Amino acid sequence: MGLRERKKALKRQEIVAVAMHLFDEKGFDKVTVAEIAKQASIAPKTLFTYFKSKDDIMFNNETTLLSGVRHLIQQQTSVANLWPAFHQFTETLPTDETTTNLMLITRELMANVIRNPELSNRLLQMWATYEAGIQAALIDQRLTDSLTAQVLAHQMVLVLEIMFKEELPADLWVTRVTRVFNATSQVASLTNEVDMTM
């Protein structure tokens, strides 16, 4: 990374730090872009070269967990192995040293959304980005066809949505993961039992 890129990355981090401090202090909806820019010693117009909106500052780390899921997919050689691998990945998120940072970043983002309900639509956009990213990774890895990849991506994102909907203590995380994956299996079984000729 060249000097210019390093300076830009540092300024981006500074903008995020300033904004997060203001959000915590005043509440997300009470903070203006102009105020963030002033505190970061830049013009509002310059701030928009780093972030498209105030929401984007809050969601600056939104794809961190997605990167972890994509990496998991890239390690698979068969779609049959993916669901058990994803189960294990989700279960060990809080304890595996390679994923604890993904967990902390995502939890912090979810806590901010809970405190600021006006961000709920932006959260829906984030999950849509996850779905598209997972589907693309499945297709790139040649694990399945496009339609199956779409359905599987939707299921995987649904699991993540449920797991991060509220902040669970570490001792309840594994129990919830088990219940969520059991529920998805039960739904699949029920669907298989439906008489499609009716």
N, C-alpha and C positions, 0 to 999 in steps of 0.2 A: 504494500500500500504506500503510495507516494505521500509527500508532505501535504499536498492540497486535500487529498482524500482523508488523511488523518485529522486535519484541522476541521473538516466538515463533519466527520464522525464525532469528534469531541464537542462541537457546537450542537449537534443533534442531541447528544447525551445531556448537555447543559440545559437545552430547551425542555427536555423531558423532566429533568430534576426540578427545574423552576416550576413547571406546570403542575407536577405532582404535589409539590409543597403548597402551592396556591389552592389546588383542588381540596387537599386535606384541611387547609386552614379555613377556606370560605365556602366550600361546596362547589361541585363541578359547574352547576348552572349559573353560579354567581361570578364566575371568572370569565373575563373576556380575552379574546386573542390579543388585543392591543395591550392588555395588562401583562400577559405572558411575554410578549415581545419586548416590552419596556424592561421587565425584570431580567430578561436575557440579553439586554443591550443590543437589540436589533430592531429593524423596522418591521411592522406587521407584514408588509409585502415580502420581506426576506424570510420571515417565518413560514410563509406559504410555499417557499421553495423546498422546505424540509418536510412539512406536513400539510396535507390538503385541508384539514379541519382540526378543530379542538378534539373531536372524537378520536381522530387518528393518533393524536398525542397519547391519549389514554390507552389506546389499543396498540401502542408501538411494538409490543412483544407478542402480538396475537398469534403469530405463526410458529412460535417456539415449540409448542407441543406437537403441532402438525409436522414439523421437521422430524421429531422423534418417531411419529407413526410412519412417515414416509421411509425413514431409515429401516424400520422394522419390516416393511413391505419389501424393500430392496434386498433383504436377507433371505426372503422366502423363495423356494424353488417350486412349490406347489400350492394352489389355493386351498387345498385340504388342510395344510398345516397352518394357514394364516389365522383362523379363528382361535385355536388353542394358544398360538403365539401371542395374539392380541390380548387374550384373557390374561396370560401371564404378565405381559407388559403392563396392563392396567392394574393388576393386583400389586405389582412390585413398584409402581410409580413412587410411592412415598419412601421406599427403603433402598432401592437400587441406586448406587452412587452415580450411575450414568443418567438417571432420570429424575433424581430429587430436585434438581434445578428447574426442570420442565414443570414439575409439580408446583413448586413454590411460585414461579412466575404466573402460571395459569390460575392458581388459587388467589393470588393478589389481584389479578385482573377481575376475577369473578366477584371478589369482595367489593371492589370498586363499583361494579355494575349493580350489586345488591344495594349499595349505599346511594346509588344514583340511577333510579329506575328509568330516567329519560334515555339511558344508554341501551335499553333492552332491544330496540330495533337494530342498533349497531352490532349487538351481540348476535342477532339472527344472521346478519351479513357475515360475521366471522365464521359461524358454523357452516354457512353455505360455501365459504371459501375452503373450509376443511373438507367438505364433501367433494367438491370439485378436485381438490388436490389429491385426496385419497383415491378417487376414481382414476385420475390421470396416472398415479403411481402404479395402480393395479394393471392398467393397460400397458404402460411402459415396461413393466416387468413381465408382460405376456402371461399373467396368471389366469386371466379369464376374458370373456368377451365384454363389450361395452355395457350392455344392459345388466349383466350380472355384476359387473364392477360398480354400476350405479346403485344397485340394491344393496350390495355389500358395504359400500361407502356410507350409505344412509344408515345402515345398522350400526356401523362402527361409531359414527358421529353421535347417534342416539345414545349409545353407551356413555360416551364422554359427557354429553349434555347432562344425563342423569347423575353421573358421578360428581360433576362439578356444580350442580344446582345449589348445593349448600355445603358449607365447610364441615367436613366430618372429622372427628378425632381419629388419630392414627389407628387406635384399637378397633374402630368400627369400619375402617376403610375396606379391609379384606372381606368382612362379612357382607357389606353392601355390594362389593364386586361380585361375590359368589351369587347373591340373590339376583342381581341384574342379569348375569349370564345364564343362570337357571331359568329366569323368566323368558329370555330370548329363545332358549331351547324348547320351553313349553309352548310358546307361541308357534314355533316352527312345527312342533308335533301336532298341535291342534289344526294347523293349516293343512298338514299332510293327510289328516283324517277326514277332511271335508270331502264329501262326494261331489266331484266337479261336474257330474252329469245332471245334477238337480237343476 
